[in-house]
Amino acid sequence: MLLWTKRSRFLLWAVFAVLFTAIVLAPLLMIVLASVAGNWTGLLPGALTGSHFAQAFSGETFASLSVSIQTGVIASMVSVLLGTWAALAAPAAGPRVRKAVDTLFHLPIAVPSVVLGLALLVAFSRPPLAFNGTRWIVLLGHVMILLPFSFSTVSAAIARMDPLLAQAAASLGAGPVRVLLRVRLPVLLPSISASASLALAMSMGELGATMMLYPPDWRTLPASIFALTDRGQVFLASASTVLLLAVTLAGVVILGLARGRAAQR
């Protein structure tokens, strides 16, 4: 075949490298350059400065980063707990119930995040569930967006898990709770960690629903970056974006290391 020749493989990798550089690396590089640009009148910045990062680490921007971290951690934990519980419980139900649960948990994926935010805004604007204007409606929106992915990740792992492991433990006298805690959850731990990584990354970058829901005292960093860009403060927005990328990457790496240790066990 043509693709098995040395020249064709080289051309294929060359095309991939060009596309990856143009679509992924170049925009990220431009953001990094803009974050340290004192002025930019040509192809590259005319002067470099660290003042934008100094501003990003103070005032409203840094407060927004704190909000994003809190929102990401809380929403990720809740979505992983609920998604794991539902994924474990669904196989024990009948086929119709299992299908209904699967459809229900995947429904938010089919709904644009802006529509989801508006729906939450309308649904929780009156007593007794008047969450509008509070941080709780932002957290709820993030959980609803993250839940389908947590459920799907753990469900896929359960489908691949050997049922004989749980059956063997039960045959040796282990009760349902012991089987869950000592057999099933340890086997699923790498997938649970993977779903937590995905949930954290998605929550840290979520904007659509957040723009519809956030109150003045609970604005996430993506919302602040959008506001800075809208005001023409592109350099400060770029520095804030680099800060967001660094914190998100650090969180994902930490969870990835935890996943690796769980897999070794």
C-alpha positions in Angstrom: 0.0 0.0 0.0 1.0 3.6 -0.7 1.0 4.6 3.0 3.4 1.8 3.9 6.2 3.3 1.9 8.8 5.4 3.7 8.1 8.5 1.5 4.4 8.3 2.1 4.8 8.0 5.8 7.1 11.0 5.8 4.6 13.1 3.8 1.8 12.0 6.1 3.7 13.0 9.2 4.8 16.3 7.6 1.2 17.2 6.7 0.1 16.3 10.3 2.9 18.4 11.8 2.0 21.4 9.6 -1.7 21.2 10.5 -1.0 20.7 14.2 1.4 23.6 14.3 -1.0 25.9 12.4 -4.2 24.9 14.3 -2.8 24.2 17.9 0.7 25.4 18.5 0.6 28.8 16.6 -2.4 30.2 18.4 -1.0 29.1 21.8 2.3 30.7 20.9 0.6 33.9 19.9 -1.3 34.0 23.3 2.0 33.5 25.2 3.7 36.3 23.2 0.7 38.6 23.7 0.8 38.0 27.4 4.3 39.6 27.6 3.9 42.2 24.9 4.4 45.8 25.8 3.3 46.8 22.3 2.6 44.9 19.1 2.7 46.8 15.8 4.4 44.3 13.5 4.7 40.5 13.1 6.1 40.1 16.6 5.8 42.2 19.8 7.9 45.4 19.7 8.7 45.2 23.5 8.3 42.7 26.3 7.0 43.3 29.7 5.8 41.3 32.8 3.3 43.9 33.9 0.3 42.0 32.5 1.1 39.0 34.7 1.5 41.3 37.6 -2.0 42.6 37.0 -3.3 39.0 36.4 -2.0 38.0 39.8 -3.8 40.8 41.6 -7.3 42.3 41.8 -10.4 40.9 40.1 -8.5 38.6 37.7 -6.8 36.7 40.6 -10.1 36.6 42.4 -11.7 35.1 39.3 -9.0 32.4 39.2 -9.8 31.5 42.8 -13.5 31.2 41.8 -12.6 29.0 38.9 -10.6 26.7 41.0 -13.3 26.4 43.7 -16.0 25.9 41.0 -13.9 23.3 39.2 -13.0 21.3 42.2 -16.5 21.3 43.7 -18.3 20.6 40.4 -15.8 17.9 39.4 -16.1 16.1 42.8 -19.9 16.2 42.7 -20.2 15.1 39.0 -17.7 12.2 39.6 -19.6 11.0 42.7 -23.0 11.2 41.0 -21.7 9.8 37.7 -19.9 6.9 39.4 -23.0 6.1 41.5 -25.3 6.1 38.5 -22.9 4.1 36.4 -22.7 1.4 39.2 -26.4 1.4 39.8 -27.6 1.3 36.2 -26.5 -2.2 35.3 -28.5 -3.6 38.2 -31.7 -2.1 36.8 -33.8 -3.6 33.9 -32.9 -2.8 30.3 -35.6 -0.2 30.0 -34.5 1.6 33.1 -30.9 1.4 32.1 -31.7 2.9 28.7 -33.7 5.7 30.3 -30.9 6.5 32.7 -28.4 6.5 29.9 -30.5 8.9 27.9 -31.2 11.1 30.8 -27.5 11.5 31.8 -26.5 12.2 28.2 -29.2 14.7 27.5 -27.1 17.8 28.5 -24.6 16.9 25.8 -27.3 17.5 23.2 -28.3 20.9 24.6 -26.1 24.0 23.9 -24.5 25.3 27.1 -26.1 28.7 26.6 -29.5 27.1 26.4 -28.8 25.0 29.5 -27.8 28.2 31.4 -31.0 30.0 30.4 -33.0 27.0 31.4 -31.4 27.0 34.9 -31.9 30.7 35.1 -35.6 30.4 34.5 -36.1 27.3 36.6 -34.3 28.6 39.7 -35.4 32.2 39.8 -38.3 31.8 42.2 -38.8 30.4 45.7 -38.3 27.8 47.1 -35.3 27.2 44.8 -34.3 30.8 44.2 -30.7 30.2 43.3 -30.5 33.0 40.7 -27.8 35.5 41.7 -25.9 33.0 43.9 -22.8 30.9 43.4 -25.0 27.7 43.7 -26.6 28.2 40.3 -23.1 28.4 38.7 -22.1 25.2 40.5 -25.3 23.5 39.4 -24.7 24.5 35.8 -21.2 23.1 35.8 -22.3 19.9 37.4 -25.0 19.4 34.7 -22.4 20.0 32.0 -19.8 17.6 33.5 -22.1 14.8 34.6 -22.6 13.1 31.2 -18.8 12.8 30.7 -18.2 11.4 34.2 -21.1 8.9 33.7 -19.9 7.8 30.3 -16.2 7.3 31.4 -17.1 5.1 34.4 -19.9 3.3 32.5 -17.4 2.3 29.8 -15.0 1.0 32.4 -17.7 -1.0 34.1 -18.7 -2.6 30.7 -15.0 -3.7 30.3 -14.7 -5.0 33.9 -14.6 -8.8 34.3 -17.8 -9.7 36.3 -16.0 -12.8 37.6 -14.0 -10.7 40.0 -17.1 -9.6 41.9 -18.6 -13.0 41.7 -15.4 -14.6 43.1 -15.4 -12.2 46.0 -19.1 -12.9 46.7 -18.6 -16.6 46.6 -15.9 -16.3 49.3 -18.4 -14.6 51.6 -17.9 -10.9 50.9 -21.0 -8.9 51.2 -22.2 -6.3 48.6 -20.6 -3.4 50.4 -17.3 -5.2 50.7 -17.3 -6.3 47.1 -18.0 -2.7 46.1 -15.2 -1.1 48.3 -12.6 -3.8 47.9 -13.1 -5.1 44.4 -15.1 -2.9 42.1 -14.0 0.6 43.1 -10.3 -0.3 43.1 -10.6 -1.7 39.6 -12.5 1.4 38.5 -10.2 3.9 40.2 -8.1 4.7 37.1 -11.3 5.5 35.1 -12.7 7.6 38.0 -9.4 9.6 38.1 -9.7 10.0 34.3 -13.2 11.3 34.6 -12.1 13.7 37.3 -9.3 15.1 35.1 -11.7 15.6 32.2 -14.3 17.2 34.5 -11.7 19.6 36.0 -10.4 20.7 32.6 -13.9 21.2 31.2 -15.1 23.2 34.3 -12.0 25.4 34.3 -12.7 26.4 30.6 -16.5 26.5 30.7 -18.0 29.8 29.4 -21.3 29.5 27.7 -23.6 28.6 30.6 -21.4 30.6 33.1 -22.0 33.8 31.2 -25.8 33.3 31.6 -25.5 32.5 35.3 -22.7 34.1 37.2 -23.4 36.8 39.9 -21.0 39.7 40.3 -19.3 38.1 43.3 -18.8 34.7 41.6 -17.2 35.4 38.2 -15.0 32.7 36.8 -11.7 33.4 35.0 -13.0 32.5 31.5 -15.8 35.1 32.1 -13.3 37.7 33.1 -11.1 36.9 30.1 -14.1 37.4 27.9 -14.9 40.7 29.6 -11.3 41.9 29.2 -11.3 41.0 25.5 -14.6 42.8 25.0 -13.0 45.9 26.5 -10.0 45.7 24.2 -7.5 44.6 26.9 -6.1 41.8 24.8 -2.7 41.7 26.5 -4.1 41.3 30.0 -6.6 38.8 28.7 -3.7 36.8 27.2 -1.8 36.8 30.5 -4.9 35.6 32.3 -5.4 32.9 29.7 -1.8 31.7 30.2 -2.5 31.6 33.9 -5.7 29.6 33.4 -3.9 27.2 31.1 -1.1 26.7 33.7 -3.4 26.1 36.6 -5.6 23.7 34.6 -2.6 21.8 33.3 -1.2 21.5 36.8 -4.5 20.1 38.1 -4.8 17.6 35.2 -1.1 16.5 35.7 -1.7 15.9 39.4 -4.8 13.8 38.7 -2.9 12.0 36.0 -0.2 11.0 38.4 -2.9 9.8 40.8 -4.4 7.8 38.0 -1.0 6.2 37.2 -0.5 5.1 40.8 -4.1 3.7 40.9 -3.4 1.7 37.8 -0.2 0.3 39.3 -2.1 -1.0 42.3 
